[in-house]
């Protein structure tokens, strides 16, 4: 997924969650839906907002972690010992 696609998806999820929250505030909902808004929509709204706000920092962090793992996993290049080719 490219960065542009990721931003587009995050914005869509964020806008849908915001619309659900607005509906929760201005329209009476059943108790089951109130719990869904409180425990699912609101945290989702917060997480997508922070992810959009800090996206460049998160990408840099993920890239540095990936590089570090690649260096840790890569076998060290040691010269072959003479006579080991037999």
PEQUINOR-V629333 format. One line per field, one symbol per residue. phi: phi as a letter, one per 30 degrees, with the letter a starting at -180 (. if undefined). psi: psi as a letter, one per 40 degrees, with the letter a starting at -180 (. if undefined). burial: + if it has 16 or more other C-alpha atoms within 10 Angstrom, else -. A space follows every 50 residues. Layout:
# PEQUINOR-V629333
phi=???
psi=???
burial=???
This chain:
# PEQUINOR-V629333
phi=.ddddddddddddddddddddddddcbdcdddddddddcbdddddddddd dddceddddddddddddddddddddddcddddiddd
psi=hidddddddddddddddddddddddehhiiddddddddeddddddddddd dddedddddddddddddddddddhiihiiiiheee.
burial=------+--+--++--++--+--+---------+--+---+--++--++- -+--+-------------------------------
